[in-house]
């Protein structure tokens, strides 16, 4: 079990580093990306381990990667748009 957990977190960190390096302008905070990747992979790996049971390290690691990528995709800011500043004015032309 410790190797599955460590492997899941390590794979999540790799996914986070690659995402932060490849798309630096799409993420607001690099530290948040680097923390979310391993945490999401850890949770995905643990859920898979609970469902499948012990003794399935490859499927556990294989599920940890897409779970990490899916949660990192929630942090992506839409391209080409600046984040909104202040309150929008209603009825302004």
C-alpha positions as CSV (number, residue, x, y, z in Angstrom):
1,X,0.0,0.0,0.0
2,X,2.7,2.6,0.8
3,X,4.1,2.2,-2.7
4,X,0.7,2.7,-4.4
5,X,0.1,5.8,-2.4
6,X,3.6,7.2,-3.0
7,X,3.4,6.3,-6.7
8,X,0.0,7.9,-7.1
9,X,1.2,11.1,-5.5
10,X,4.3,11.1,-7.6
11,X,2.4,10.6,-10.8
12,X,0.0,13.4,-9.8
13,X,3.0,15.7,-9.2
14,X,4.4,14.8,-12.6
15,X,1.0,15.7,-14.2
16,X,0.9,19.0,-12.3
17,X,4.4,20.0,-13.2
18,X,3.8,19.2,-16.9
19,X,0.5,21.1,-16.9
20,X,2.1,24.1,-15.1
21,X,5.0,24.1,-17.5
22,X,3.1,23.6,-20.7
23,X,0.3,26.1,-19.9
24,X,1.7,28.7,-17.5
25,X,-0.7,31.4,-18.6
26,X,-3.8,29.3,-18.1
27,X,-3.4,28.7,-14.4
28,X,-3.8,31.4,-11.8
29,X,-1.5,30.0,-9.1
30,X,1.3,27.6,-9.7
31,X,1.5,26.5,-6.1
32,X,-2.2,25.6,-6.1
33,X,-1.6,23.5,-9.3
34,X,1.4,21.7,-7.7
35,X,-0.6,21.0,-4.6
36,X,-3.8,19.8,-6.3
37,X,-2.1,17.4,-8.7
38,X,-0.7,15.0,-6.1
39,X,-3.7,15.4,-3.8
40,X,-6.1,14.5,-6.5
41,X,-4.0,11.5,-7.6
42,X,-3.8,10.3,-4.1
43,X,-7.5,10.5,-3.6
44,X,-8.1,8.8,-7.0
45,X,-5.6,6.1,-6.1
46,X,-7.2,5.5,-2.7
47,X,-10.7,5.3,-4.1
48,X,-9.5,2.8,-6.7
49,X,-7.7,0.7,-4.1
50,X,-10.9,0.6,-1.9
51,X,-13.0,-0.5,-4.9
52,X,-10.6,-3.0,-6.3
53,X,-8.9,-4.1,-3.1
54,X,-5.3,-4.6,-2.4
55,X,-3.0,-6.2,-5.0
56,X,-3.9,-4.2,-8.0
57,X,-1.1,-1.5,-8.2
58,X,-1.2,-0.9,-12.0
59,X,-5.0,-0.1,-12.3
60,X,-4.7,2.0,-9.1
61,X,-1.9,4.1,-10.7
62,X,-3.7,4.1,-14.0
63,X,-6.8,5.7,-12.5
64,X,-4.8,8.2,-10.4
65,X,-3.5,10.0,-13.4
66,X,-6.8,10.9,-15.1
67,X,-8.3,11.9,-11.7
68,X,-5.4,14.2,-11.2
69,X,-5.8,15.6,-14.7
70,X,-9.5,16.0,-14.3
71,X,-9.2,18.0,-11.1
72,X,-6.4,20.1,-12.5
73,X,-8.7,20.9,-15.5
74,X,-11.0,22.6,-13.0
75,X,-8.3,25.2,-12.2
76,X,-7.8,26.2,-15.9
77,X,-8.8,29.7,-16.8
78,X,-10.4,30.2,-20.2
79,X,-7.9,31.3,-22.8
80,X,-7.9,34.8,-24.3
81,X,-10.0,36.3,-21.5
82,X,-8.8,38.4,-18.6
83,X,-10.3,37.6,-15.2
84,X,-13.2,39.9,-14.4
85,X,-12.3,42.9,-12.2
86,X,-14.8,44.5,-9.9
87,X,-18.6,44.4,-10.2
88,X,-20.2,44.5,-13.6
89,X,-22.4,47.5,-14.3
90,X,-25.9,46.6,-15.3
91,X,-27.4,48.6,-18.1
92,X,-24.2,50.3,-19.1
93,X,-23.8,50.6,-22.8
